Amino acid sequence: VVAGSFLYAGYNIWRTKKNGIETDAFVTRIEERETHDSDGVTYYDDYYVRYQDQEGRTTEATISNPKRKGLAPGARIRIRYLPEKPNSVVYIGLKKDE
């Protein structure tokens, strides 16, 4: 069951990177969470971002692939999202100043 969950999550990240709509976002908050298993406790950071979709709606979402550490609230970033899953986005990189 666990392997299936990882495969499904990996597929969704890949699909969003490939087919998602790219836009600007900013980090609104970071929440630490923990999971418990036979190896002990593992801590994760959930990164929440706010962005405006193609329809002009403001959405708050969590980053599905928060590999970059050091993002802080207020950081301006680039993300991709799928219109059918607007609450789960993929981190692309830092927003470049224009």
Beta strands, then each sheet from edge to edge (+ up, - down):
strand 1: 21-37
strand 2: 40-52
strand 3: 58-63
strand 4: 76-82
strand 5: 85-94
sheet 1: 1+ 2- 3+ 5+ 4- 1+
end
